[in-house]
Amino acid sequence: MEETNIRKYAQLMKELGLTGLEITDDKSRVRLERSASVSVSDSVYSASVTEPAAQNVSKSRDYISVKSPIVGVFYAAPAENADPYVKVGDNVKKGQTLCIVEAMKLMNEINAEEDGVISEICVTNGQVVEYGTELFRIRR
């Protein structure tokens, strides 16, 4: 990602009062963070560029925790009046769409990394989620 684009995102964060922003494309992932405790004029930005990472999934013995890979708005369905992608008790297959997280007007599908059964939906439709927020628990 070019420095000019990173600067534009940093300016957008400043304007919107955001403390974190992550942008992912086919070639790279950039995460910008700034401290919320300092004034906007004294903000310090840090950026890290990494190779594309797999979706954040924490594994425990009896369930898989699916976490948000970005900051955005959680949507359980593809449209306002549509059925949700998944409900508690649904069997899911690897690669199946679980939800959408909207970030900067981009709709990012979150897919299942493994087969299992939805045991819990941890957030509500329309809720703003942070990077790492637990979205689903999938029982193996």
C-alpha positions as CSV (number, residue, x, y, z in Angstrom):
1,M,0.0,0.0,0.0
2,E,1.3,3.4,-0.9
3,E,2.2,6.0,1.7
4,T,-0.2,8.5,0.3
5,N,-3.1,6.1,0.9
6,I,-2.0,5.4,4.5
7,R,-1.9,9.2,5.1
8,K,-5.4,9.5,3.7
9,Y,-6.6,6.8,6.1
10,A,-4.9,8.5,9.0
11,Q,-6.6,11.7,8.2
12,L,-10.0,9.9,7.9
13,M,-9.4,8.4,11.4
14,K,-8.6,11.9,12.8
15,E,-11.8,13.4,11.2
16,L,-14.0,10.5,12.5
17,G,-12.4,10.2,15.9
18,L,-11.4,6.6,15.3
19,T,-8.7,4.9,17.4
20,G,-8.2,1.9,15.1
21,L,-8.6,1.0,11.4
22,E,-7.6,-2.1,9.4
23,I,-7.5,-2.2,5.7
24,T,-7.0,-5.6,3.9
25,D,-6.6,-6.2,0.2
26,D,-5.2,-9.0,-1.9
27,K,-1.5,-8.0,-1.4
28,S,-1.3,-6.5,2.1
29,R,-3.0,-5.7,5.4
30,V,-2.5,-2.3,7.1
31,R,-3.6,-1.6,10.6
32,L,-3.5,2.0,11.9
33,E,-3.9,2.8,15.6
34,R,-3.8,5.9,17.6
35,S,-4.1,6.6,21.3
36,A,-7.5,7.9,22.5
37,S,-6.0,9.6,25.5
38,V,-4.1,12.3,23.6
39,S,-5.7,15.3,21.9
40,V,-6.3,15.0,18.2
41,S,-3.5,17.4,17.3
42,D,-1.0,15.3,19.3
43,S,-2.1,12.0,17.9
44,V,0.6,9.4,17.2
45,Y,-0.1,6.9,14.4
46,S,1.5,3.6,13.9
47,A,1.2,1.4,10.9
48,S,2.1,-2.2,10.2
49,V,1.9,-3.9,6.9
50,T,1.7,-7.7,6.8
51,E,0.9,-10.5,4.5
52,P,-2.7,-11.5,4.3
53,A,-3.7,-13.4,7.4
54,A,-6.2,-16.1,8.0
55,Q,-9.4,-15.1,9.7
56,N,-9.0,-14.7,13.5
57,V,-10.2,-18.0,14.9
58,S,-9.4,-19.1,18.5
59,K,-9.7,-22.8,19.1
60,S,-10.5,-24.4,22.4
61,R,-11.4,-28.0,23.1
62,D,-15.1,-27.9,22.5
63,Y,-15.7,-24.8,20.3
64,I,-14.1,-22.5,17.7
65,S,-14.3,-18.8,18.4
66,V,-14.8,-16.7,15.2
67,K,-13.6,-13.2,15.8
68,S,-13.9,-10.0,13.7
69,P,-10.8,-9.4,11.5
70,I,-11.8,-5.7,11.1
71,V,-13.5,-2.8,12.8
72,G,-17.0,-2.3,11.3
73,V,-20.7,-3.0,11.6
74,F,-21.9,-6.6,12.0
75,Y,-24.8,-7.7,9.8
76,A,-26.3,-11.2,10.3
77,A,-28.1,-11.1,6.9
78,P,-27.3,-10.0,3.3
79,A,-30.2,-7.5,3.3
80,E,-32.5,-5.8,5.8
81,N,-35.5,-8.1,5.4
82,A,-33.6,-11.3,4.4
83,D,-33.1,-14.3,6.6
84,P,-29.8,-14.4,8.6
85,Y,-26.9,-16.3,7.1
86,V,-26.9,-18.6,10.2
87,K,-28.9,-19.3,13.3
88,V,-28.0,-21.0,16.6
89,G,-28.1,-24.8,15.9
90,D,-27.3,-24.5,12.2
91,N,-24.6,-26.8,10.7
92,V,-22.0,-24.9,8.9
93,K,-19.3,-26.1,6.4
94,K,-15.8,-24.7,5.9
95,G,-16.1,-21.6,3.6
96,Q,-19.7,-20.9,4.3
97,T,-20.6,-17.3,4.9
98,L,-21.5,-16.5,8.5
99,C,-22.1,-12.8,8.4
100,I,-21.0,-9.5,6.9
101,V,-18.9,-6.8,8.6
102,E,-19.2,-3.5,6.8
103,A,-16.2,-1.2,7.0
104,M,-16.0,2.1,5.1
105,K,-18.9,1.1,2.8
106,L,-17.3,-2.2,1.9
107,M,-19.2,-5.4,2.7
108,N,-16.7,-8.0,4.0
109,E,-18.0,-11.6,4.2
110,I,-16.9,-13.6,7.2
111,N,-16.6,-17.3,6.4
112,A,-16.4,-20.4,8.5
113,E,-12.9,-21.8,8.8
114,E,-14.0,-25.3,9.9
115,D,-17.2,-27.4,9.9
116,G,-19.3,-27.3,13.0
117,V,-22.6,-26.2,14.6
118,I,-23.4,-22.6,15.6
119,S,-23.6,-22.8,19.4
120,E,-23.7,-19.0,20.0
121,I,-24.0,-15.7,18.2
122,C,-22.1,-13.3,20.4
123,V,-23.2,-9.9,18.8
124,T,-26.4,-8.4,17.6
125,N,-27.4,-7.2,14.1
126,G,-26.2,-3.7,13.5
127,Q,-23.7,-3.7,16.3
128,V,-20.4,-2.0,15.8
129,V,-17.6,-4.5,16.4
130,E,-13.9,-3.9,17.0
131,Y,-10.9,-5.9,15.7
132,G,-10.9,-9.2,17.6
133,T,-14.6,-9.0,18.8
134,E,-16.0,-12.5,19.2
135,L,-18.8,-13.0,16.6
136,F,-19.6,-16.7,16.8
137,R,-18.9,-19.8,18.7
138,I,-18.9,-23.0,16.6
139,R,-19.1,-26.3,18.3
140,R,-17.0,-29.0,16.6
